[in-house]
Amino acid sequence: MSVITGDRTDRIHRSGRTVAALVTMAFAMAAVLLAGAVTPTQAAAIPLPHEDSFYQPPEGFEAQEPGAILRSREVRLAALTVLPVNVRAWQLLYRTTDLNEQPTAAVTTVVLPALADPNRSRPLVSLQFYYDSANLDCSPSFVLQQGAGLAGLEGIHSQSELLGLAALISQGWAVSIPDYEGVNGHLTVPKEPGYMTLDGVRAAERFEPLGLDGANTPVAFWGYSGGGMGSGWAAEMQPTYAPELNVKGIALGAPTSDVVSLLHVNGSMFSSLIGIGISSLRKAYPKFREASDRYLKPEGRALMDQTERQCLPRNALTQMFVDYGRLLTIPIPEFLAVPEIKEVFDSTVLGRNIPTAPIFLYQGVFDEAVPVWTNDRLSQQWCAGGASVIYKRDHLSEHLSLPSLGMADTLNWLKARLAPNAPDQFGCRTENVVSMLADFNALLTQIEINLNATFGALGFPIGPRER
């Protein structure tokens, strides 16, 4: 048996949409909690990544090729760190490349359906979480583990991604969830997230327990928001960095394709995104740190240091409505014009390298975090360069609701791309839709996803029974 798996008025309207989005996400979280457990199981506490020797590469690892597995271990995944998800999962430490083109290491969590036959080949989907933090201890590889405890709950927003994982596993596919920010927490840097995502796929293809068909494995990528940014860099880096991969499609939801554009959230409920981005770039670029610290007031530097140590939920709650202009000694436009600052920000913009794999891009027109114009531009740039892009502009969703309302349509596209002998996707088209969930096929798929969650609550393993 298979388990189916502005003015005051404007502010009021925006608040209403935000509340609705939060309610939507609450229901998604409830489904997540159903999607893999019967009873909570007490598990021994596991060490934080910065204290865990597993995350430290062995001596001489630099000589290995990108994607080489340096270390592996089987792990148990859990919703909210205590409710076990009925799948098989491992962590792989692998050799990859940093933003300076130097060898480094990263970890990916690879997952199979519980009753998968490892002797059968299957597609692989790389799922990039929006963990949005400059702290290694917020990585998906940690927060998804059973026994991560209160420290794991610091990354509670990542739990919402379990619904997407369950949807992928229900198809019988293997999944790679890379810590694409690496061991140094580089969120908003260019290229490196792509390298780490692609090398996570290479490592998964080499990991024998997954039973994949090496570089012949059909591969897809999927990410939303920060995860969409990671997937976007993978899309742009793949043709030159990992041309051997058999990439069938890349789905990106509201990707942060222009980091500077996030400044429009200054003083809003999403204002923490500015601090998270700056704190990440301060870690990654010594000259950027030196220049930014020259113009940050003492309380600004203290806030950046604090942001660097925390996961997204705590930063989001403590930095709502912060005006970062008050933390600088010069106006924001002058800060952005500082050469060391401008050079780094300019490098973080997607669109300069053209993907060769088919793209599915979706974006909320009224997104309050990622401006729609940034991905209008990204689609135009990629299409002008010869890429094939289906771009859906959703007029109902905003940033917090689109992950749920766009999931079924995206899964249907992934299924079409990963089907045997799937036809090629050619050309570009932009579709303006009321809602991605308004499509009848998407609605049916959403029901299927919800049934998968329900069966998971009854103790059935997620995915097909192959043995």
Helices and strands as residue ranges (DSSP letters): H 8-34, G 49-51, G 53-55, G 61-63, E 69-75, E 78-79, E 83-84, E 87-97, E 103-113, E 124-128, G 136-138, H 140-143, H 149-153, G 156-161, H 162-169, E 174-178, G 182-184, H 192-206, G 208-210, G 214-216, E 218-224, H 226-241, E 246-253, G 259-265, H 272-284, H 286-295, H 298-309, H 312-318, G 324-327, H 332-337, H 339-347, E 359-364, H 372-384, E 389-394, H 402-405, H 407-418, E 429-433, G 436-438, H 440-457
